[in-house]
């Protein structure tokens, strides 16, 4: 008789996951990107500082933010797709939180930290909790994109990768999620962005890896007798429509491959 696995949905703070140590085989996630979108739900929290402090919160800082993704409710893209000028008219007011004047704690929404350094620091904090629940032979796949500030990229994926290495993770691969249907951009002084990195991180040098499952059909010279080769680390996967309230979910195929 075939056994049917019924998944368990756990809603909790990613910094305090209600699971025992070393019980998870694989984690695949795509957190809020830095200063790109304000999501509904429990995105706010208190970070750092002292738990014993009677916080004295300073002035809340707010910015006008233009969305950098044109996803429409109900799936697909909004009518402003590829139109930079129209998206500026969709700007929303986003809070960059506030600091405690007594202990330095920050009260705000993960992803809307006032500096990229603080965002990376909070990301490492979440990764530490993931490492706690991850088995010694487990893997973490972290999908993250960059953020444009003015004319320049912020190097967010690179900063997170270096911070993770410094915190004890082993960066085993930098997978490229190539999008055949990326969001068009009307810029005239750079190329259209059409990929996002997926960091493959391990706790230990030896981990669970199904080499046979990671083989793909091939006609190249490196194909084996079975007509397959080791899967490449550039994954061409189309973005996937979603009819829920989440504007920017990643495709289910990414999780399947991981």
C-alpha positions in Angstrom: 0.0 0.0 0.0 1.4 3.4 -1.0 2.1 5.7 1.8 0.8 9.3 1.4 2.8 12.0 3.0 0.7 14.9 4.4 2.9 18.0 4.8 2.7 20.1 8.0 2.3 23.8 7.7 4.0 25.7 10.5 3.5 29.5 10.8 6.2 31.0 13.0 9.0 33.6 13.4 11.9 32.4 11.3 14.2 33.4 14.1 12.4 31.0 16.5 11.4 28.0 14.5 9.3 25.6 16.7 11.3 22.5 15.6 13.8 20.4 17.4 17.5 20.6 16.7 18.8 18.7 13.6 15.5 17.5 12.3 15.3 19.1 8.8 16.9 17.6 5.8 16.6 20.5 3.3 15.5 24.1 3.4 14.6 26.1 0.3 13.6 29.7 0.8 13.3 33.1 -0.8 13.1 35.8 1.9 12.0 39.4 1.4 14.6 41.1 -0.8 16.2 44.3 0.6 13.9 47.3 0.1 11.9 45.9 -2.7 8.5 45.0 -1.4 6.3 45.4 1.7 4.4 42.2 2.3 1.2 41.8 4.4 1.5 39.8 7.6 4.0 39.4 10.4 7.1 41.0 8.9 7.8 43.4 11.7 9.9 42.5 14.7 12.5 43.7 17.3 16.1 42.8 16.3 19.2 43.0 18.5 19.6 45.1 21.6 18.9 43.9 25.1 15.9 41.7 26.0 15.8 43.4 29.4 15.6 46.9 28.0 12.5 49.0 28.5 12.9 50.2 24.9 12.8 53.9 24.2 12.1 54.1 20.5 13.4 56.9 18.4 11.8 58.6 15.4 10.5 56.3 12.7 12.1 56.8 9.3 10.0 56.4 6.2 10.9 56.4 2.5 9.0 56.5 -0.8 9.6 53.2 -2.6 8.8 52.4 -6.2 8.0 48.7 -6.8 10.7 46.9 -8.8 8.4 44.0 -9.7 5.2 44.4 -11.7 3.3 41.4 -10.5 -0.5 41.8 -10.6 -3.0 40.3 -8.2 -4.4 37.1 -9.7 -1.2 36.2 -11.5 0.8 37.6 -14.4 2.1 41.1 -14.7 0.5 44.4 -14.1 -0.2 46.9 -17.0 2.9 48.9 -15.9 5.2 46.0 -16.9 8.4 47.4 -18.3 7.3 51.0 -17.9 9.6 52.6 -15.4 7.8 56.0 -15.5 4.5 54.4 -14.7 5.9 52.4 -11.8 7.2 55.6 -10.2 3.6 56.7 -9.9 2.9 53.5 -7.9 5.4 54.5 -5.2 4.3 53.6 -1.6 5.5 54.8 1.8 7.6 52.2 3.5 8.9 52.3 7.0 12.6 51.8 7.7 11.8 51.2 11.4 13.2 52.9 14.4 16.1 52.3 16.8 16.0 52.1 20.6 17.9 55.0 22.0 18.9 53.0 25.1 20.2 49.6 23.8 20.3 50.1 20.0 17.7 47.5 19.1 15.9 48.0 15.8 12.1 47.7 15.5 11.1 47.2 11.9 10.2 45.0 8.9 12.8 42.5 7.7 13.7 43.6 4.2 13.3 47.3 5.0 16.4 47.9 7.1 17.9 51.4 6.6 21.2 49.9 5.5 22.2 46.8 3.5 24.7 45.9 6.3 21.8 45.6 8.8 19.8 43.5 6.4 22.7 41.1 5.9 23.2 40.9 9.7 19.5 40.0 10.2 19.8 37.5 7.4 22.7 35.8 9.2 20.6 35.7 12.3 17.8 33.8 10.5 20.4 31.5 8.9 21.7 30.6 12.3 18.2 29.4 13.4 18.0 27.4 10.2 21.3 25.8 10.9 20.0 24.8 14.3 17.1 22.8 12.9 19.1 21.5 9.9 20.5 18.0 10.1 24.3 17.7 9.9 23.9 16.3 6.4 21.4 18.9 5.4 21.5 21.7 2.8 20.1 25.3 2.6 19.1 26.8 -0.7 18.8 30.6 -0.4 17.2 32.5 -3.3 18.1 36.2 -3.2 18.2 39.0 -5.7 20.0 42.3 -5.8 18.7 45.8 -5.2 19.4 48.9 -7.3 20.1 52.1 -5.3 20.4 55.0 -7.7 22.6 53.8 -10.6 24.4 51.0 -8.7 23.7 47.5 -7.5 24.0 46.9 -3.8 25.8 43.5 -4.2 23.3 41.9 -1.8 23.8 38.3 -2.9 27.6 38.6 -2.6 27.4 40.3 0.8 25.1 37.5 2.1 27.4 34.8 0.6 30.5 36.2 2.3 28.7 36.8 5.6 27.4 33.2 5.6 30.9 31.8 4.9 32.3 34.0 7.8 29.6 32.6 10.0 30.5 29.0 9.4 28.5 27.9 6.3 30.1 26.2 3.4 29.1 27.8 0.1 29.0 24.8 -2.2 27.5 26.4 -5.3 26.0 29.6 -6.6 23.1 28.4 -8.8 21.8 30.8 -11.4 18.0 30.9 -11.9 17.7 32.1 -15.5 14.3 33.5 -16.4 13.1 33.0 -20.0 10.3 35.4 -19.2 11.9 38.2 -17.1 10.2 41.5 -16.4 11.1 43.9 -19.2 12.9 47.1 -18.2 12.8 50.3 -20.2 16.4 51.3 -19.2 18.8 52.3 -21.9 22.1 52.2 -20.2 22.4 48.6 -19.0 21.1 45.1 -19.8 17.7 43.8 -18.6 18.1 41.7 -15.5 17.0 38.1 -16.2 18.4 35.9 -13.4 18.6 35.5 -9.7 21.2 33.6 -7.6 20.4 30.6 -5.4 23.0 30.1 -2.8 23.6 26.4 -1.9 24.9 26.2 1.6 26.0 23.2 3.7 26.7 22.8 7.4 29.4 20.2 6.8 31.7 19.0 4.0 29.8 15.7 3.7 26.0 16.0 3.2 23.1 14.0 1.7 23.3 14.3 -2.1 21.4 12.1 -4.6 23.8 12.2 -7.6 21.5 10.0 -9.7 18.6 12.4 -9.2 20.8 15.3 -10.3 21.4 13.9 -13.8 19.8 15.5 -16.8 19.2 14.4 -20.4 22.0 15.5 -22.7 23.3 15.1 -26.3 26.7 16.6 -25.5 29.9 14.6 -25.5 30.0 14.4 -21.7 26.7 12.4 -21.7 27.0 9.0 -20.1 25.8 5.6 -21.5 22.4 6.5 -20.1 22.3 9.6 -22.3 22.5 11.9 -19.2 25.0 14.2 -17.6 25.5 15.9 -14.2 23.0 18.7 -13.9 24.4 22.2 -14.7 24.1 25.0 -12.2 22.2 27.3 -14.6 18.5 26.5 -14.3 16.2 28.0 -16.9 12.8 28.2 -15.2 10.0 30.5 -16.1 8.3 32.6 -13.5 5.1 31.1 -12.2 1.7 32.9 -12.0 0.1 32.9 -8.5 -3.5 33.9 -7.8 -2.9 34.6 -4.1 -2.0 37.9 -2.4 1.8 37.2 -2.6 3.1 39.3 -5.5 6.5 37.6 -6.1 6.6 33.9 -5.3 9.4 31.8 -6.7 8.4 28.9 -9.0 7.7 25.5 -7.4 10.2 23.9 -9.9 13.0 25.5 -8.0 12.0 23.7 -4.8 11.6 20.4 -6.7 15.1 20.6 -8.1 16.6 21.4 -4.8 
